[in-house]
Amino acid sequence: MPNLNVVNKIPFVLFVITLIAIAYLSLSTLEQLPSVRFKASDKVAHLIAYASLSFLGAWAFKALHISKWKMLAPLIAYGVLMEVLQFTLTTNR
């Protein structure tokens, strides 16, 4: 069992918060937000979101003494799940 002291919990909590935030932003209608005016802004937003998630995941798994390679499959599955949910649950994507 990994050591779950307060310092080790911080990266994991940030990772989970980021997972939830990405899910919320991916599945909600955000029409009230101002639109970004450059081409491929959606791709840049995805890059920032998933790069942040990967960084925080690597940090969290390292703090918990779990191989970062064990994080890879769940993150890929999360990305696929978000795409499927966007396709099935949203009308604005």
N, C-alpha and C positions, 0 to 999 in steps of 0.2 A: 504494500500500500504506500503510495507516495506521501511525502511529508506535506501537509496542508496548513502550514503556518500562515500568518497574515500576509507576509511578503510574497509567498507563492500564490496566494489567492488573487492578488491584484491583477496580474496579467490574464488569469482565467476569467475573472469578472469582466474585464475590459473586452475580452474576446467574445464572451456571451452577449454583452451589450451591443457589440458591433454586429453580431449575427442577427439579433433582434431588429436593430436599426435598418440593416440592409433588407431584411424581409419586409418590414413595414414600408420602407421607401419603394421597394420593388412592386408591392402589391396594392398600394393605395393610389388614389387619384390626387395628384398634387397640382391641380389647375391654378390654385391661388398663388403659386410661386411664380416669380418672373421667369420668362423664358431666356435661355442663353442664346446668344446670337451668332455662334460660329458653328461651322459644319463639324460633325462628328463629336459634338459635346456629350452626347449620350455615351459614346465609347470612352471618352476621357473620364466621365463619372464612374463608369463600370471599372475602369482601370484603377482609379483611386480607391474605390470601395473594396474591390477584391484584393488589391495589393495591401491595403490596411488590414484586411481580414487575415491574409496570409502572414503578415508580419506579426500581428497580435497572436495568431495561432501558434506560430513558431516560438514566440516568447513564452506563451502560456504552457505549451507542451514541454519546453526546456525547463521551466520553473517546476514543473511536476515530474521531471526526470523521465519523460516519455519521448521516444524517438520522433523527430519531426516528420519522418517518412510515414509514420502511422497517422499523421494528420492529413496526408495527401488525399487518400480515398474518401474520407468523410467530407472534405472541402469540395472535391469534385462532385460528390453526390449532392451536396448542398446547392451548388451552382446549377446542376441539372434540375433539382427539385424546384428552385426558384424559376427557372425557365418554363417548366411544365405548369407551375401554378400561375405564372403570368399569362400563359397561353389559355389556360382553362378558366381562370377567375377574373381576369380583367378584360375590359373592352377598349382601353385607351393605350394599349401597347402594340 
